[in-house]
Amino acid sequence: MFRDLSIPAISMGLLAAFVGYSASFAIVLAGLTAMGASDGQAATGLFFATVGMGICSIWLPAVTRIPAAVAWSTPGAAFLAATAALPGGFSEAVGALIFCAGLIVLTGFIPTLGRIVAAIPKPIANGLLAGVLLKLCLAPALALGTIPLLVLPVLAAWLIGLTWNKLAAMPFAVLAFLVVLYFAVDTSGNAVQADTAWLPTFAPAAPTFTIQSFFSIALPLYLVTMAGQNIPGFAVLELNGYPVERQPLIRKTGLVSLAFAPFGSIPVNMSAITAAMMAGEDAGRDPATRYWAAITSGIVYVLLAFAAALVASLASLAPLALITAVAGLALIPALVGSISAAFSEPAQLEAPALTFLIAASGMTLFGISGAFWAVLAGALIWLAKTTANKSTDH
């Protein structure tokens, strides 16, 4: 195993971990905060989510010998950030996270569940994902109208990074955010405590389980995680020629998600973006040794977890609009991709359009969030149009 270790694999693993973390930590914090988490609970959730993807990024590649990259559910965190807090606050949200992780574990043991998710028409799944992402993707524009002097440097750095290399866009934006935080935000009354800078004071919330949280949060979060992360992640590995046994991988990521969900951790899942980085030639000439890139990224994630309290403290010093603006910038590529895929079939435009609009609206019906109704409405319209088209053809 150690004979397969190479400099290109280590280098790509380090880069993938830095890009993966810097591009999405703000989204995770925004999602947990929107669900009612206190600063301590948000730091605790970030810590365990980072440890979770670190453990899986070491475990899965070591067992499978493929670059099975693992990440937290970025679109899932975006969904939480765009969804109204539950009546039971963060305790009810933690119950929903446990529900979601349980569904992922069941999918790992019951292949039929995975086939049901995969059977959802891709335009519907992408319409849901686009609707979930839209609210956060509007944040940079909204922040530009309220705190332009703080947001403009971040936007400029993001653009510079984008024109140089798209993978550099978010790291540049995060660095600019830190510079803005240091020079332009008054932090005199909220200094970061040195004694809690490297490990959060764990503040778990006792979970509350309700039917409303299952349908409003857990089920949409499960669908977004499976359709927006796991399925594309498997596809990236398969396109690069790696054999993938999906059920064991889903089972393992689900079990880790379930173990850490009581601490407010969002689910972990297969990654598409970092997998594409680590499955390519930049991670080594020999495809059989590239799994070390994923293992390296996992080691870095575990180390980064111990900065969760520091990261959460720094983020708490900034205006909320600035944090959500940084999160929104990270999601723009995913929004563009999901919108393009949602409207890729000219004969079926209404179903993904309504799915997108309902999911983006933030509406609730009977106490259940719009994401659930979006999928239901889109699927019904898709089925109706498909049936009508078949009748016309005959």
Secondary structure, DSSP 8 states (H G I E B T S, - for coil): -GGG--HHHHHHHHHHHHHHHHHHHHHHHHHHHHTT--HHHHHHHHHHHHHHHHHHHHHHHHHH-S---EEE-HHHHHHHHTS---TTHHHHHHHHHHHHHHHHHHHHH-HHHHHHHHHS-HHHHHHHHHHHHHHHHTHHHHHHHH-HHHHHHHHHHHHHHHHH-GGGHHHHHHHHHHHHHHHHS--TTS---GGGSSS-----------HHHIIIIIHHHHHHHIIIIIHHHHHHHHHTT----HHHHHHHHHHHHHHHGGGT---EEE-SHHHHHHSSGGG-SSGGGTHHHHHHHHHHHHHHHTTHHHHHHHHHHS-HHHHHHHHHHHHHHHHHHHHHHHT--TT--HHHHHHHHHHHHT-EETTEEHHHHHHHHHHHHHHHHHHHHHHHH-
